[in-house]
Amino acid sequence: MPKKVDHEARRQEISAALWRIAVTRGLDGASLRDVAAEAGISLGRLQHYFRTKDEMLLFALRRINQLAADRIRERIEALAGEPTPREVLRACLSGMLPLDEKSRTGLLVGAAYYVRAVHDPALRAEAQQGIPQLRDFFASQLQRAAERGELAPERATEEEAMLLISMVDGLATYALLDVHRPETALRLLDRHLDNLFGEG
């Protein structure tokens, strides 16, 4: 059992090294040798954990997606009492913005993956996998809000949920590019939620 834990921990350390490279120069030029050097281990040692670059990339993508999901879950669990659908949506959507160093790093790594995923079927399939689940969760919150009389019923749709995802992706991208500050992205998100819930 201890060997399994050590094995997983080392894979995570290698993933973290890959993320550091992704943040500073993207993934296209990153070789297994580069990642091994960043992780402070030999190439042979790295290949003990990941036989190919594709295998390493898939593991690291799944890991960073899991960490992002965990952060958003913690934000929801931190809400007081029984949170409203709007509060749940805001916690999720604001968790998708680069409001601190961890979320900024996660989004930069994600951006590096998306660039590569355009031409890599395996990475593209992995990147696509979580979107329907997120859309369905957002749609369920919109439906719950409509049932509580907090949202117009015609807005409680999967299309509206996809619009929320697309909007926050755009806000996050522009924050990463310094088109606007993260605080501005959050303010624009709140403005949209005000309009969606008829409070603006």
C-alpha positions in Angstrom: 0.0 0.0 0.0 2.7 2.6 0.9 4.3 2.1 -2.6 1.0 2.9 -4.3 0.7 6.1 -2.3 4.3 7.1 -3.1 3.7 6.3 -6.8 0.6 8.5 -6.9 2.4 11.3 -5.0 5.3 11.3 -7.5 2.9 11.4 -10.5 1.3 14.4 -8.9 4.7 16.1 -8.4 5.5 15.5 -12.1 2.1 17.0 -13.0 3.0 20.0 -10.9 6.3 20.4 -12.8 4.4 20.1 -16.1 2.0 22.9 -15.0 4.9 25.2 -14.1 6.2 24.8 -17.6 2.7 25.2 -19.1 2.2 28.5 -17.2 5.6 30.0 -18.3 5.9 28.7 -21.9 3.0 26.5 -22.9 3.0 22.7 -23.6 4.0 22.4 -27.2 7.7 22.8 -26.6 7.7 20.8 -23.4 9.5 17.5 -23.7 9.6 14.6 -21.2 13.2 15.7 -20.6 12.1 19.2 -19.8 9.5 18.0 -17.4 12.0 15.7 -15.7 14.4 18.5 -15.3 11.7 20.8 -13.8 10.7 18.0 -11.4 14.3 17.4 -10.4 14.4 13.7 -11.5 16.0 11.8 -14.3 14.3 11.1 -17.6 14.4 7.4 -16.8 12.7 8.0 -13.5 10.0 10.1 -15.1 9.4 7.3 -17.7 8.9 4.9 -14.8 5.7 6.9 -14.0 4.7 8.0 -17.5 5.8 6.0 -20.6 4.8 8.7 -23.1 4.2 12.4 -23.2 0.5 11.9 -24.1 0.0 9.7 -21.0 1.6 12.4 -18.8 -0.5 15.1 -20.4 -3.8 13.2 -19.8 -3.0 12.5 -16.2 -2.0 16.1 -15.5 -5.2 17.4 -17.2 -7.4 15.1 -15.2 -5.6 16.1 -12.0 -5.9 19.9 -12.6 -9.6 19.5 -13.5 -10.1 17.6 -10.3 -8.4 20.3 -8.2 -10.6 22.9 -9.9 -13.7 20.9 -9.1 -12.6 20.5 -5.5 -12.1 24.2 -5.1 -15.5 25.0 -6.4 -17.1 22.3 -4.2 -15.4 23.9 -1.2 -16.8 27.3 -2.2 -20.4 25.8 -2.3 -19.9 24.0 1.0 -18.7 27.2 2.6 -22.0 28.9 1.9 -24.1 29.5 5.0 -27.3 27.6 5.6 -29.3 26.3 2.6 -27.8 28.3 -0.3 -30.1 29.6 -3.0 -29.7 28.6 -6.7 -28.2 32.0 -7.4 -25.7 31.6 -4.6 -24.7 28.2 -5.8 -24.3 29.5 -9.4 -22.2 32.5 -8.3 -19.9 30.2 -6.2 -19.4 28.0 -9.2 -19.0 30.7 -11.8 -16.7 32.9 -9.6 -14.6 29.7 -9.0 -14.0 29.6 -12.7 -12.4 33.1 -12.7 -8.7 33.8 -12.0 -9.3 35.5 -8.6 -6.3 34.1 -6.8 -3.0 32.5 -7.7 -4.3 28.9 -7.6 -7.2 29.6 -9.9 -5.0 31.7 -12.2 -2.5 28.9 -12.5 -5.2 26.4 -13.2 -6.7 28.6 -15.9 -3.3 29.2 -17.5 -2.6 25.4 -17.6 -6.1 24.9 -19.0 -5.4 27.4 -21.7 -2.2 25.6 -22.7 -4.1 22.3 -22.8 -6.9 23.8 -25.0 -4.4 25.0 -27.5 -2.9 21.5 -27.8 -6.3 19.8 -27.7 -7.4 21.5 -30.9 -5.1 19.0 -32.8 -5.0 16.2 -30.2 -8.1 13.9 -30.2 -7.4 12.3 -26.8 -6.9 15.7 -25.1 -9.9 17.1 -26.9 -12.1 14.3 -25.8 -10.9 14.7 -22.2 -11.5 18.5 -22.3 -15.0 18.0 -23.7 -16.0 15.4 -21.1 -16.9 17.6 -18.2 -18.9 20.3 -20.1 -22.2 18.4 -20.4 -22.1 17.6 -16.7 -21.4 21.2 -15.8 -24.2 22.4 -18.2 -26.7 20.0 -16.6 -25.8 21.1 -13.1 -26.2 24.7 -14.0 -29.5 24.0 -15.8 -30.7 22.1 -12.7 -30.0 25.2 -10.5 -31.8 27.4 -13.0 -34.8 25.1 -12.9 -34.7 25.1 -9.1 -34.7 28.9 -9.2 -37.7 28.9 -11.5 -39.6 26.6 -9.3 -38.9 28.9 -6.3 -40.2 31.9 -8.4 -36.7 33.5 -8.5 -36.2 33.2 -12.3 -38.4 33.4 -15.3 -39.3 29.8 -16.4 -38.2 30.5 -20.0 -34.7 31.2 -18.7 -34.3 27.8 -17.0 -32.8 26.0 -20.0 -29.7 24.1 -21.0 -29.0 26.9 -23.5 -29.0 29.5 -20.7 -26.6 27.2 -18.7 -24.3 27.1 -21.7 -24.4 30.9 -22.0 -23.3 31.1 -18.4 -20.4 28.8 -19.0 -19.4 30.6 -22.2 -19.6 34.0 -20.5 -17.4 33.1 -17.6 -14.9 31.4 -20.0 -14.7 34.7 -21.9 -14.4 36.8 -18.7 -11.6 34.5 -17.5 -9.8 34.6 -20.8 -9.8 38.4 -20.9 -8.7 38.6 -17.3 -5.7 36.3 -18.1 -4.9 38.6 -21.1 -5.1 41.7 -18.8 -8.0 43.1 -20.9 -9.7 43.7 -17.6 -8.8 42.9 -14.0 -10.2 39.8 -12.2 -12.3 42.1 -10.0 -13.9 43.6 -13.1 -14.7 40.1 -14.3 -16.4 39.3 -11.0 -18.3 42.6 -11.2 -19.5 41.8 -14.7 -20.5 38.3 -13.6 -22.6 39.8 -10.8 -24.2 42.2 -13.2 -25.2 39.4 -15.5 -26.6 37.4 -12.6 -28.6 40.5 -11.5 -30.1 40.7 -15.0 -30.7 37.0 -15.2 -32.5 36.9 -11.9 -34.4 40.2 -12.6 -32.6 42.2 -10.0 -30.8 44.6 -12.2 
